[in-house]
Amino acid sequence: MRPFRTPRVPRRRTTERGPTRSTLPHVDLALLDRVLADAGQPAFRAAQIWRWTARGATSYAEMTDVPAELRAQLEEHVPLSTLAVVRQAEARDGTVKTLFHTADRRPIEAVLMRYRDGRRSVCVSSQSGCPLTCTFCATGAMKFGRNLTASEILDQVLHLRRIEELDHLVFMGMGEPLMNLDAVLEAIERLPDAGITHRRTGISTVGWVPGIRRFTEECDRPVRLALSLHAPEDALRSKIMPVNDKHPLAEVLAACEDHFAKTNRQIFVEYLMLGSVNDTVAQAHQLGDLLDRRIYKVNLIPYNPTDSIFEGSSRGAIDAFKAVLESYGLRTTVRLTRGRDIDAACGQLAAREPVGTI
């Protein structure tokens, strides 16, 4: 059966929590096509099934414009799940974290973040664990498993889509997205069908230069790039982020600036505020000297507790750091922390038992 193009469909609100296993026809399109072909079905059936799923359907039974006999065949022969939902928890601020297992029992986590302005953003994983071992990150302390497939990435999105409509997505969960760029780009192509436009999609990297350069050359969608920087000079950055030994600051920033030159899209610099480590006024001046205000925006991130040796910066230190950066003309914000009480905040994903499971 010939490959199909996914149609864009209107979004539909759903309040369903979803079954214990996530549901997504994209899990094995080749198998779906074979079953449909063997059943003598027209080519549009595959697109029809995806359309239902992207709108939040949880089973074949809901696909009322698909013949009942075919639905029964698909239920029997085409499993609609790549991920098993192990646990789910909801924080006091409404953030939802879900722990999944892949078919080979690799743990991954995804987070739904709810904001007062109505935004519904999902943070997804691109790997099980992470091979880059940043010292402040709980994921970095996990044993690295493997890259996720595009289907496993999309399954995270669609599970949370069944809770409610989504409009933003960030690849800031487990793993380094640019080390799994093929699967990430494949997943990105289908996100608009679930209500998430490319302009509202972001990819965060610790500075994996080959991935930044491939992303610049190969991604023709207006997806935002974010750089996890966390230190204004090489010695400190290498101490807390070992990847800096392989790709030092000058190389990373050159790749980012080439990305800006080609796309004309500003790059978000994520800077984790670690008390008495990287949060002094002098270090703020170093960072201000380092970053071109035309190219970069800065997002200061309050540190969220993990099992690491670090502590978060005081609010006064964060405010002083922000003021210095703004004096350089850098647009600077402080990230609103979401889901800290269930270990769902930035840097806390580690596939541990969440509190308040539902």
Protein Blocks (a to p, Z undefined) as FASTA:
>chain_A
ZZdddddddddddfbebiabdcdfklmmmlmmmmmmmnopafklmmmmmmmmmnopabfk
lmmmbcfklmmmmmmmmccbfbdcfbdcddfkopacdddddfkopacdddddddfkopac
ddddfbecjfklpakbmklmpccfbdcdfklmmmmmmmmmmmpccfbdcdfbgcjfklmm
mmmmmmmmmmmmnopafklcccddehiaklmmmmmmmmccfcdcdddfkpabfklmmmmm
mklmmmgfklmmmmmmmmmmmnopacdddddddehklmcfklmmmmmmmpcfklpccddd
dddddfbfbdcddfklmmmmmmmmmmnopacdddddehklnopaghiagoiacehiZZ
